[in-house]
């Protein structure tokens, strides 16, 4: 075989590999916007943090929010850091607010994280967080002391392999199930087991026992039922059902405790879910962060959606903006025992409460 033919065959093989590697995956889904988002008659709004000039200068991009058994509110933000930051954030990244007075009780997390993302409080009031730069899930004590961390260290070349796979979905990346690739959120069951949305690069959810041993995973990139395109938020209810904010597919997906697919909620009114919370009142609360981070230049939306467990919308409200009661890219949501909502806003770098009105 002459050099010309050899070169042609090599070029043809490389082209074939690129075509193969490019297959699979899915594009970001965009929906038609609902004509109108109603004003809420159920909730009244108040910015909880930051309030003072000092707090405002310390505030970073909002990331997560959760409520502990005493009703205290834990707010996770990036302080002087940023998404995908490379440096450890020296300042505190967790603000703890008293559930009754709504005053700051303490701050935590200084010198621990690079790019804060997901936040969860378990039934023992331990704090769970995900970091998309460190590629780990951390379990902290209620006082903020590190108890456990989950996620293997990257092997040489792993980061570049993942970046290539972002462009070529079929590109092989040799990683085990205990390695996370920008994990976005975590939910913890009463028995101590936990499920992770391993979202920006792995596009999977994975369930582990309380010791961190894998029980099951769903690792399919696409837009069919049971597939994911950026699983961004995750929550679980008292029966073990798991709810996933499948952000780039613009839907919520529902699975049972064994990882079996149950349902998907993808109606236009639900927008683009960023965060999801299965609350003790039996309802599912979702924040729609809109399309601004996906290149939209107009008709921005930000809203809260309340659904029952069958996916029926009970209420939705919210408008884009920076005034009290408005929202700009809500990133996460939490609900306390009284039905008050707490929303972490990425764009406004703040924590806002939507307190349930009394109708006596």
C-alpha positions in Angstrom: 0.0 0.0 0.0 1.5 3.4 -1.0 1.7 6.4 1.3 -1.2 8.2 -0.4 -3.6 5.3 0.2 -2.3 4.8 3.8 -2.9 8.5 4.5 -6.4 8.3 3.0 -7.3 5.2 5.1 -6.0 6.9 8.2 -8.0 10.1 7.6 -11.1 8.0 6.9 -10.6 6.1 10.2 -10.1 9.3 12.1 -13.2 10.8 10.5 -15.2 7.6 11.3 -14.1 7.8 15.0 -15.1 11.4 15.3 -18.5 10.7 13.8 -18.9 7.8 16.2 -17.8 9.9 19.2 -20.2 12.6 18.2 -23.2 10.4 18.4 -25.6 10.3 21.4 -26.3 13.0 23.9 -29.0 15.7 23.4 -29.3 19.4 22.7 -30.6 21.8 25.3 -34.4 21.9 25.1 -36.1 25.3 24.8 -39.9 25.7 25.4 -42.4 28.3 24.5 -42.9 30.6 27.4 -46.3 30.5 29.2 -48.3 33.7 28.4 -48.6 34.7 32.0 -47.2 33.8 35.4 -49.8 34.7 38.1 -49.0 36.8 41.1 -49.0 34.9 44.4 -51.7 35.4 47.0 -50.3 32.7 49.2 -46.8 34.2 50.0 -45.2 37.4 51.0 -41.6 38.1 50.2 -38.6 39.4 52.2 -34.8 39.4 51.5 -33.2 37.6 54.5 -29.5 37.9 53.5 -27.5 39.9 52.7 -28.9 43.0 54.4 -26.1 45.1 55.8 -23.4 46.8 53.6 -20.8 44.4 55.2 -22.9 41.4 54.3 -23.5 42.6 50.8 -19.8 43.1 50.2 -19.2 39.5 51.3 -22.1 37.9 49.3 -21.3 35.7 46.4 -23.3 33.8 43.9 -26.1 31.9 45.6 -25.9 28.2 45.4 -28.0 26.2 47.9 -30.4 26.4 50.8 -31.7 24.0 53.3 -33.6 23.9 56.7 -32.6 21.9 59.7 -34.8 20.2 62.3 -35.0 23.3 64.5 -36.1 25.5 61.6 -32.7 27.2 61.1 -32.0 28.2 57.5 -28.6 27.2 56.0 -27.6 29.3 52.9 -24.7 28.3 50.7 -23.0 30.9 48.5 -19.6 31.3 46.7 -18.4 34.4 48.6 -15.3 35.7 46.6 -15.3 32.5 44.5 -17.1 31.7 41.3 -18.5 28.7 39.4 -15.7 26.3 38.5 -13.2 28.3 40.6 -9.7 27.0 41.0 -8.8 28.5 44.4 -10.0 27.6 47.8 -12.4 30.2 49.1 -11.0 31.7 52.3 -14.2 33.3 53.5 -17.2 31.6 55.1 -19.6 30.1 52.5 -22.4 28.9 54.7 -24.6 31.4 56.5 -26.9 30.0 59.3 -30.0 32.0 60.1 -32.1 31.5 63.2 -35.4 30.1 62.1 -37.4 32.3 64.5 -35.6 35.6 64.4 -34.1 35.3 60.9 -30.9 36.7 62.3 -27.4 35.3 61.5 -26.4 32.8 64.2 -23.0 31.8 62.7 -21.1 31.3 59.5 -19.2 28.2 58.4 -17.2 26.7 55.6 -14.2 29.1 55.4 -11.2 27.5 53.7 -13.0 24.4 52.6 -14.5 24.8 49.1 -13.6 26.0 45.6 -17.0 26.1 43.9 -20.0 25.5 46.2 -23.1 24.0 44.6 -25.5 21.7 46.3 -26.6 21.8 50.0 -28.6 19.3 52.1 -29.4 18.9 55.8 -30.0 15.3 56.9 -32.3 14.0 59.6 -29.5 14.3 62.2 -28.8 17.9 61.1 -25.5 17.0 59.4 -24.6 19.3 56.5 -24.0 17.8 53.1 -22.6 19.8 50.2 -21.2 19.3 46.7 -18.3 21.1 45.1 -18.1 21.1 41.3 -14.4 22.0 41.3 -13.3 19.6 43.9 -15.6 16.9 42.4 -16.6 15.7 45.8 -19.5 15.3 48.2 -18.8 16.4 51.7 -20.6 15.5 55.0 -20.1 18.0 57.8 -21.2 17.9 61.4 -23.9 20.5 62.5 -21.0 22.6 63.7 -19.3 22.5 60.3 -16.6 20.0 61.0 -15.7 17.6 58.2 -16.9 14.1 58.9 -16.6 12.3 55.5 -15.9 13.0 51.9 -16.9 11.0 48.9 -15.4 10.9 45.4 -12.1 9.5 44.1 -9.3 11.8 42.9 -8.9 12.3 39.2 -6.3 10.2 37.4 -3.9 11.9 35.0 -5.7 13.3 31.9 -9.2 12.8 33.3 -10.1 16.5 33.2 -9.2 16.7 29.5 -11.0 13.5 28.7 -14.1 14.9 30.2 -13.8 18.2 28.3 -13.5 16.3 25.0 -16.6 14.2 26.0 -18.5 17.4 26.5 -18.1 18.0 22.8 -18.1 14.3 21.6 -20.6 12.4 23.8 -19.4 9.0 22.8 -15.7 9.7 23.6 -14.5 7.0 26.1 -13.6 8.2 29.6 -12.3 5.5 31.8 -13.6 6.4 35.3 -15.2 4.3 38.0 -18.6 4.8 39.6 -17.0 6.4 42.7 -15.5 9.3 40.7 -17.7 12.4 40.4 -17.5 14.9 37.5 -18.9 18.2 38.7 -21.6 16.8 41.1 -24.4 19.3 41.5 -26.6 18.2 44.4 -27.2 15.5 47.0 -30.2 14.1 48.9 -30.0 12.0 52.0 -32.6 9.4 53.1 -33.5 8.7 56.8 -31.3 5.5 56.8 -28.2 7.6 55.9 -28.0 6.5 52.3 -27.7 9.2 49.8 -28.2 10.0 46.1 -26.1 12.4 44.0 -26.9 14.2 40.9 -23.5 14.0 39.1 -24.5 16.5 36.7 -22.3 18.8 34.5 -20.1 16.1 33.0 -21.3 12.7 34.0 -25.0 13.3 33.4 -26.0 10.6 35.9 -27.6 10.0 39.3 -26.1 7.5 41.7 -27.4 6.1 45.0 -25.0 5.0 47.8 -25.5 3.4 51.1 -24.5 5.3 54.3 -21.0 4.0 54.1 -20.6 5.3 50.5 -21.0 1.9 48.7 -22.7 2.2 45.3 -26.2 0.7 45.3 -27.3 1.7 41.7 -26.7 4.4 39.1 -28.5 5.7 36.0 -26.0 6.9 33.6 -27.6 7.6 30.2 -27.1 10.9 28.3 -30.1 11.9 26.2 -33.7 13.2 26.4 -35.7 10.0 26.5 -37.4 8.8 29.8 -34.7 7.9 32.3 -31.9 9.8 30.4 -30.4 13.1 31.6 -28.9 16.2 30.2 -27.5 18.1 33.2 -29.2 16.7 36.3 -28.9 19.8 38.4 -31.1 19.4 41.5 -32.2 16.3 43.4 -34.6 15.6 46.3 -36.3 12.6 47.9 -39.6 12.1 49.8 -40.5 10.0 52.8 -41.3 7.0 50.6 -37.9 7.1 48.9 -39.0 8.5 45.6 -36.4 10.6 44.0 -37.1 13.8 42.1 -34.4 15.2 39.6 -34.3 18.6 38.1 -33.1 17.6 34.6 -32.2 21.1 33.7 -31.1 21.1 30.1 -34.0 18.8 29.3 -36.3 21.3 31.0 -38.2 18.7 33.1 -38.5 17.0 36.4 -38.0 13.2 36.4 -39.2 10.9 39.1 -37.7 7.5 40.1 -38.5 5.0 42.9 -36.0 4.1 45.6 -34.5 1.4 43.5 -33.9 3.7 40.6 -36.8 2.6 38.4 -38.2 5.3 36.2 -41.7 6.5 37.2 -42.6 9.7 35.5 -41.5 13.0 33.9 -43.0 16.5 34.2 -42.2 18.6 31.2 -45.1 20.9 30.6 -44.3 24.4 29.4 -45.5 26.0 32.7 -42.6 24.3 34.6 -40.0 26.1 32.6 -36.4 25.1 33.2 -36.0 23.5 36.6 -32.8 24.3 38.5 -33.7 23.1 42.0 -36.4 20.7 43.5 -37.5 20.1 47.0 -39.8 17.3 48.2 -41.4 18.9 51.3 -42.9 17.4 54.4 -46.4 18.7 53.4 -46.4 16.1 50.5 -45.9 18.7 47.7 -42.9 19.2 45.4 -41.4 22.6 45.1 -39.4 23.6 42.0 -37.5 26.8 41.0 -37.4 27.6 37.3 -34.1 29.5 36.6 -35.1 30.3 33.0 -33.0 30.4 29.8 -30.6 33.3 30.5 -27.7 31.0 31.2 -28.4 29.2 27.9 -28.1 32.2 25.7 -31.5 33.8 25.8 -31.4 37.5 25.4 -35.0 38.4 26.2 -38.2 37.2 27.9 -36.3 36.1 31.0 -38.3 34.1 33.5 -37.8 33.1 37.1 -40.5 31.4 39.1 -41.5 29.0 41.8 -43.8 26.1 40.9 -45.7 24.0 43.5 -46.9 20.5 42.4 -48.5 17.5 44.0 -46.8 14.1 43.7 -48.7 13.3 40.6 -47.2 16.3 38.9 -50.3 18.5 38.9 -49.4 22.2 39.3 -51.0 23.7 42.4 -49.5 27.2 42.1 -46.8 29.1 40.4 -45.5 32.6 40.8 -42.6 34.9 40.1 -41.2 37.6 37.9 -37.7 38.4 36.7 -36.0 41.2 38.6 -34.1 42.5 41.6 -36.9 44.0 43.7 -38.2 42.2 46.8 -40.5 39.4 45.6 -38.9 39.2 42.2 -36.2 36.6 41.3 -33.1 36.4 39.1 -32.0 32.8 38.3 -33.3 31.0 41.4 -30.8 28.2 41.9 -32.3 26.2 44.9 -35.3 26.1 47.1 -36.1 24.8 50.7 -39.4 24.6 52.6 -39.8 24.7 56.4 -42.4 22.9 58.5 -44.7 25.9 58.4 -44.7 26.0 54.6 -42.4 29.0 54.2 -40.2 29.0 51.2 -36.5 29.9 51.0 -35.0 30.7 47.6 -31.3 31.0 46.8 -30.9 33.4 43.8 -27.8 33.1 41.7 -28.2 36.3 39.8 -29.2 38.5 42.8 -26.7 36.9 45.1 -29.2 36.7 47.9 -31.5 34.5 50.0 -35.2 35.4 49.9 -38.0 34.1 52.0 -41.6 33.7 50.7 -43.5 33.3 54.0 -46.9 31.7 53.9 -49.6 34.3 54.7 -52.2 33.8 57.4 -55.8 33.7 56.3 -57.4 33.7 59.7 
